[in-house]
C-alpha cells in the first residue's frame, strides 16, 4: 500500500497493490495492521454504498460532535472528483480544500480524518461509491457547507447546468457561516 500525503494534514491517498491476471484482480482495501503502521488506525463501525449518475454532486458534509467521523472512501465502478475542505478552526489550512479523482480503474482511496467536510461529484456515466465510517450516522448531527461558495473556490469539473443536487445540499450555509471544528472528541 502506497500512502500519499496531501496538502491537508491527515488527509492521505491510499494506493493499493493490485494483483491481476486473466481472471481479474485482487487487492486489500483495508488491512488494520498495515494501516496502523502508517498511523491510520481506525475502528470502522459502518460501511455505506451509493450509486449515482453523471453530474450528481453530494456534499459538502460532516457530523458535529460528539458524532464526528473519520471516513475511508473509494469508488468501486465509475469515477468521481472527491473533495475535502478543512474545517479545523486552528489549522494552518483552515478553509483550504483538496480534490482527487477516485475511480474503479485507479482503485485509489481517500482517508479523511475528523475535521473535514466531504463531498464528491460524479464524472462517469454512473458510479458506485463506498465508504467506511468510524462513527454511526447521526442525522441530527449532520452539517453542511455550500459546495459552490466562492470563498472555497472548488472546481467540481462538471458544468453548473449539469449538477444534480439534493434540496438539502442547495441550502447549506456559506463557509463563513459554519461552526468550525475545534478538535472535539467523543
Rosetta blueprint (number, residue, H / E / L):
1 X L
2 X E
3 X E
4 X E
5 X E
6 X L
7 X L
8 X L
9 X L
10 X L
11 X L
12 X E
13 X E
14 X E
15 X E
16 X L
17 X L
18 X L
19 X E
20 X E
21 X E
22 X L
23 X L
24 X E
25 X E
26 X E
27 X L
28 X L
29 X L
30 X L
31 X L
32 X H
33 X H
34 X H
35 X H
36 X H
37 X H
38 X L
39 X L
40 X L
41 X L
42 X L
43 X L
44 X L
45 X L
46 X E
47 X E
48 X E
49 X E
50 X E
51 X E
52 X E
53 X E
54 X L
55 X L
56 X E
57 X E
58 X E
59 X E
60 X E
61 X E
62 X E
63 X E
64 X L
65 X L
66 X L
67 X L
68 X L
69 X L
70 X L
71 X E
72 X E
73 X E
74 X E
75 X E
76 X E
77 X E
78 X L
79 X E
80 X E
81 X E
82 X E
83 X E
84 X E
85 X E
86 X E
87 X L
88 X E
89 X L
90 X L
91 X L
92 X L
93 X L
94 X L
95 X L
96 X L
97 X E
98 X E
99 X E
100 X E
101 X E
102 X E
103 X E
104 X L
105 X L
106 X L
107 X L
108 X E
109 X E
110 X E
111 X E
112 X E
113 X L
114 X L
115 X L
116 X E
117 X E
118 X E
119 X E
120 X E
121 X E
122 X E
123 X L
124 X L
125 X L
126 X E
127 X E
128 X E
129 X E
130 X E
131 X E
132 X E
133 X E
134 X L
135 X L
136 X L
137 X L
138 X L
139 X H
140 X H
141 X H
142 X E
143 X E
144 X E
145 X L
146 X L
147 X L
148 X L
149 X L
150 X L
151 X L
152 X L
153 X L
154 X L
155 X L
156 X L
157 X L
158 X L
159 X L
160 X H
161 X H
162 X H
163 X L
164 X E
165 X L
166 X L
167 X H
168 X H
169 X H
170 X H
171 X L
172 X L
173 X L
174 X L
175 X H
176 X H
177 X H
178 X L
179 X L
180 X L
181 X E
182 X L
183 X L
184 X L
185 X L
186 X L
